[in-house]
Amino acid sequence: MKPIDKANAAIRLKENEDFKLIMKCVEADIFDAFKNVKLGDSEALKTVHDLSHGFKLLGLRVDKYIELAVFEASKDEDR
């Protein structure tokens, strides 16, 4: 898939109301899981931390696809 195609898909995804809703729900679920970790339960805390990290990485990757396409487009304009 070309960078511009990834960027267009990423933009559509970020603008999609269902995606926004699901992302909010997932974020709330992860926060609820964090709040329910018992004090001293390092394994459960690590699991919640891993979920949180993966969730954030998804958002960062979507943004990166958009950023890379913008960069590629600006390079093409300079030529």
CNS distance restraints for C-alpha pairs under 8 A (distance, minus, plus):
assign (resid   1 and name CA) (resid   5 and name CA) 6.31 0.50 0.50
assign (resid   1 and name CA) (resid   6 and name CA) 6.58 0.50 0.50
assign (resid   2 and name CA) (resid   6 and name CA) 6.37 0.50 0.50
assign (resid   3 and name CA) (resid   7 and name CA) 6.09 0.50 0.50
assign (resid   3 and name CA) (resid  65 and name CA) 6.74 0.50 0.50
assign (resid   3 and name CA) (resid  68 and name CA) 6.80 0.50 0.50
assign (resid   3 and name CA) (resid  69 and name CA) 5.35 0.50 0.50
assign (resid   3 and name CA) (resid  72 and name CA) 7.95 0.50 0.50
assign (resid   4 and name CA) (resid   8 and name CA) 6.12 0.50 0.50
assign (resid   4 and name CA) (resid  66 and name CA) 7.85 0.50 0.50
assign (resid   4 and name CA) (resid  69 and name CA) 5.10 0.50 0.50
assign (resid   5 and name CA) (resid   9 and name CA) 6.19 0.50 0.50
assign (resid   6 and name CA) (resid  10 and name CA) 6.01 0.50 0.50
assign (resid   6 and name CA) (resid  65 and name CA) 5.94 0.50 0.50
assign (resid   6 and name CA) (resid  66 and name CA) 7.38 0.50 0.50
assign (resid   6 and name CA) (resid  69 and name CA) 7.95 0.50 0.50
assign (resid   7 and name CA) (resid  11 and name CA) 6.07 0.50 0.50
assign (resid   7 and name CA) (resid  62 and name CA) 7.86 0.50 0.50
assign (resid   7 and name CA) (resid  65 and name CA) 4.99 0.50 0.50
assign (resid   7 and name CA) (resid  66 and name CA) 4.31 0.50 0.50
assign (resid   7 and name CA) (resid  67 and name CA) 7.74 0.50 0.50
assign (resid   7 and name CA) (resid  68 and name CA) 7.74 0.50 0.50
assign (resid   7 and name CA) (resid  69 and name CA) 5.89 0.50 0.50
assign (resid   8 and name CA) (resid  12 and name CA) 6.22 0.50 0.50
assign (resid   8 and name CA) (resid  66 and name CA) 7.42 0.50 0.50
assign (resid   9 and name CA) (resid  13 and name CA) 6.07 0.50 0.50
assign (resid  10 and name CA) (resid  14 and name CA) 6.12 0.50 0.50
assign (resid  10 and name CA) (resid  62 and name CA) 5.52 0.50 0.50
assign (resid  10 and name CA) (resid  63 and name CA) 7.39 0.50 0.50
assign (resid  10 and name CA) (resid  65 and name CA) 6.77 0.50 0.50
assign (resid  10 and name CA) (resid  66 and name CA) 6.59 0.50 0.50
assign (resid  11 and name CA) (resid  15 and name CA) 6.21 0.50 0.50
assign (resid  11 and name CA) (resid  66 and name CA) 7.04 0.50 0.50
assign (resid  12 and name CA) (resid  16 and name CA) 6.09 0.50 0.50
assign (resid  13 and name CA) (resid  19 and name CA) 6.56 0.50 0.50
assign (resid  14 and name CA) (resid  19 and name CA) 6.94 0.50 0.50
assign (resid  14 and name CA) (resid  20 and name CA) 6.92 0.50 0.50
assign (resid  15 and name CA) (resid  19 and name CA) 7.80 0.50 0.50
assign (resid  15 and name CA) (resid  20 and name CA) 7.47 0.50 0.50
assign (resid  16 and name CA) (resid  20 and name CA) 6.33 0.50 0.50
assign (resid  17 and name CA) (resid  21 and name CA) 6.16 0.50 0.50
assign (resid  18 and name CA) (resid  22 and name CA) 6.15 0.50 0.50
assign (resid  19 and name CA) (resid  23 and name CA) 6.05 0.50 0.50
assign (resid  20 and name CA) (resid  24 and name CA) 6.27 0.50 0.50
assign (resid  21 and name CA) (resid  25 and name CA) 6.24 0.50 0.50
assign (resid  22 and name CA) (resid  26 and name CA) 6.08 0.50 0.50
assign (resid  23 and name CA) (resid  27 and name CA) 6.08 0.50 0.50
assign (resid  24 and name CA) (resid  28 and name CA) 6.12 0.50 0.50
assign (resid  25 and name CA) (resid  29 and name CA) 6.09 0.50 0.50
assign (resid  26 and name CA) (resid  30 and name CA) 6.18 0.50 0.50
assign (resid  27 and name CA) (resid  31 and name CA) 6.24 0.50 0.50
assign (resid  27 and name CA) (resid  52 and name CA) 7.81 0.50 0.50
assign (resid  27 and name CA) (resid  55 and name CA) 7.66 0.50 0.50
assign (resid  28 and name CA) (resid  32 and name CA) 6.07 0.50 0.50
assign (resid  29 and name CA) (resid  33 and name CA) 6.13 0.50 0.50
assign (resid  30 and name CA) (resid  34 and name CA) 6.21 0.50 0.50
assign (resid  30 and name CA) (resid  48 and name CA) 6.62 0.50 0.50
assign (resid  30 and name CA) (resid  51 and name CA) 6.95 0.50 0.50
assign (resid  30 and name CA) (resid  52 and name CA) 6.49 0.50 0.50
assign (resid  31 and name CA) (resid  35 and name CA) 6.21 0.50 0.50
assign (resid  32 and name CA) (resid  36 and name CA) 6.27 0.50 0.50
assign (resid  33 and name CA) (resid  37 and name CA) 6.48 0.50 0.50
assign (resid  33 and name CA) (resid  48 and name CA) 6.60 0.50 0.50
assign (resid  34 and name CA) (resid  45 and name CA) 6.95 0.50 0.50
assign (resid  34 and name CA) (resid  48 and name CA) 6.03 0.50 0.50
assign (resid  37 and name CA) (resid  41 and name CA) 6.63 0.50 0.50
assign (resid  37 and name CA) (resid  44 and name CA) 6.23 0.50 0.50
assign (resid  37 and name CA) (resid  45 and name CA) 6.23 0.50 0.50
assign (resid  41 and name CA) (resid  45 and name CA) 6.28 0.50 0.50
assign (resid  42 and name CA) (resid  46 and name CA) 6.01 0.50 0.50
assign (resid  43 and name CA) (resid  47 and name CA) 6.28 0.50 0.50
assign (resid  44 and name CA) (resid  48 and name CA) 6.27 0.50 0.50
assign (resid  45 and name CA) (resid  49 and name CA) 6.04 0.50 0.50
assign (resid  46 and name CA) (resid  50 and name CA) 6.05 0.50 0.50
assign (resid  47 and name CA) (resid  51 and name CA) 6.28 0.50 0.50
assign (resid  48 and name CA) (resid  52 and name CA) 6.14 0.50 0.50
assign (resid  49 and name CA) (resid  53 and name CA) 6.06 0.50 0.50
assign (resid  50 and name CA) (resid  54 and name CA) 6.11 0.50 0.50
assign (resid  51 and name CA) (resid  55 and name CA) 6.12 0.50 0.50
assign (resid  52 and name CA) (resid  56 and name CA) 6.26 0.50 0.50
assign (resid  53 and name CA) (resid  57 and name CA) 6.16 0.50 0.50
assign (resid  54 and name CA) (resid  58 and name CA) 6.34 0.50 0.50
assign (resid  55 and name CA) (resid  59 and name CA) 6.86 0.50 0.50
assign (resid  56 and name CA) (resid  60 and name CA) 6.29 0.50 0.50
assign (resid  57 and name CA) (resid  61 and name CA) 5.98 0.50 0.50
assign (resid  58 and name CA) (resid  62 and name CA) 6.29 0.50 0.50
assign (resid  59 and name CA) (resid  63 and name CA) 6.28 0.50 0.50
assign (resid  60 and name CA) (resid  64 and name CA) 6.05 0.50 0.50
assign (resid  61 and name CA) (resid  65 and name CA) 6.30 0.50 0.50
assign (resid  62 and name CA) (resid  66 and name CA) 6.74 0.50 0.50
assign (resid  63 and name CA) (resid  67 and name CA) 6.18 0.50 0.50
assign (resid  64 and name CA) (resid  68 and name CA) 5.98 0.50 0.50
assign (resid  65 and name CA) (resid  69 and name CA) 6.36 0.50 0.50
assign (resid  66 and name CA) (resid  70 and name CA) 6.33 0.50 0.50
assign (resid  67 and name CA) (resid  71 and name CA) 6.20 0.50 0.50
assign (resid  68 and name CA) (resid  72 and name CA) 6.10 0.50 0.50
assign (resid  69 and name CA) (resid  73 and name CA) 6.06 0.50 0.50
assign (resid  70 and name CA) (resid  74 and name CA) 6.19 0.50 0.50
assign (resid  71 and name CA) (resid  75 and name CA) 6.26 0.50 0.50
assign (resid  72 and name CA) (resid  76 and name CA) 6.28 0.50 0.50
assign (resid  73 and name CA) (resid  77 and name CA) 6.32 0.50 0.50
assign (resid  74 and name CA) (resid  78 and name CA) 6.36 0.50 0.50
assign (resid  75 and name CA) (resid  79 and name CA) 6.66 0.50 0.50
